[in-house]
Amino acid sequence: MRAVLLAAGEGKRLRPYFDRPKPLVRLLGLALIERNILSLRECGINDFIIITGCYAEEIKDYLGSGEKFGVKIKYLHNPDWKLGNGVSAYTFQQDYRQEEKFILMMSDHIFEVDLLKDFIAEAKNLKPDELLLAADSRLENIFDLDECTKVKARQNYALQLGKELNDFNAVDCGLFIGTGSLLEALSNSIAKEAYALTDAVNLLAKEGKVKLHFIKHNWFDVDDYQSYKEGEKILLQSLIPPKDGFISKVINRKFSIRITKFLTPTGITPNQITFLSFLTALASAIFFALGNPFIGGILAQLTSILDGVDGEIARLKFLRSDFGEIFDSILDRYGDFLIVIGMAFSWYQHTGQTVALLISAAALIGIPMSMLFKEKFRNVFGKQFIPEFNDGITRYFPANRDGRLFIIMLGGIFNLLPASLTILAVITHLQTFYRLYNVRKLTSAE
């Protein structure tokens, strides 16, 4: 399936705030149209048609052939872009292939990848003469509802669309899967001097040919500066994964997301942040070993915060890689071991007690078990291990990395290294045994 992106308009309302065409306005490190291309690439779409108009050369210069994004880009120019977005959409008729289905979207509407995947999957149920439209019926969550194109829907078909509709129960998300029937409707509406894409969609709606896909994930339309800032908030909030531990949700993300927002305009990579997090862990270990537990504890918590930033930047800027995932896991383990070794050295140096070595060894053995168990669970059962749902009562144990480093921070601040190491040793092994017990029950039931 090919994707057609409309990027022909002037974008007047955003122009006073940015010195570039609207499709090239950068939102958290990526141009709007670039974010759409990369999102669709995640869904397996690699062939793009960009409809240009007002800023044709600037957009071509920025995107090029698509090679730098790992896709193919072809450009079609609409010299009559001022007439309306329906004329721009109809420009695709020049390159349309008989009986093909194509994605049509606005370059300034941003969608979560999971939303796009669900929408594209729905295309297999689309009749040859139908149009599939993404619609949002969660009206209470819509930002600036007045500016949206409203949809009067009956079940999963649209009856009518329009900005001025008073009787409506959904809004148009600006995301379509079209067929030749859409291009025919555009031709008919343009012949009647009705130049908006909505005009053509309404022709199909009257014939009962506009099927609706009600979305479940986040999207937004960057129409003006206020919606730009709202979109920024939505993207940043989407970075919080369901597998986050309690400390990450309540403390770490409040800091890591701010750091990520600050870093996205730069060229810093997730792997560089991973290495910085490791260096912070190394510094924490050194301060513990040198008898300065307060700074060691603070640095341990900073390590935990930075550990979230690399993943956030990777997701936000589509920089995830298999190597990056492995690199992050390995350096995290090295960092954890070094911190515990630094704490153990300090405890043993001050007391000379053998128990310090035994408890520290138990903590070192238990620390990697959480990550190891999750990885083995995913490999064996083919699904992600989510502590909130899979850990039962032990989900309240601070045994995941965010919780462990928080305990280390408290141990450092209050100079209670023996207590914090003992807690680490106990909770990591208790959680591991509990998980094994649950998996045993699960496999026995099968």
Secondary structure, DSSP 8 states (H G I E B T S, - for coil): -EEEEEE-S--TTTGGG-SS-GGG-EETTEEHHHHHHHHHHHTT--EEEEEE-TTHHHHHHHHTTSGGGTSEEEEEE-TTGGG-HHHHHHGGGGT--TT--EEEEETTEEE-HHHHHHHHHGGGG--TT-EEEEEE--GGG-TTGGGS-EEEEETTEEEEEETT-SS-SEEEEEEEEE-HHHHHHHHHHHHTT--SHHHHHHHHHHTT-EEEEE--S-EEE--SHHHHHHHHHHHHHTT--TT--HHIIIIIHHHHHHHHHHHTTS---HHHHHHHHHHHHHHHHHHHHTT-HHHHHHHHHHHHHHHHHHHHHHHHTT---HHHHHHHHHHHHHHHHHHHHHHHHHHHHHH--HHHHHHHHHHHHHTTHHHHHHHHHHHHHSS---HHHHSGGGGGS--SHHHHHHHHHHHHHTT-HHHHHHHHHHHHHHHHHHHHHHHHHHHHH-
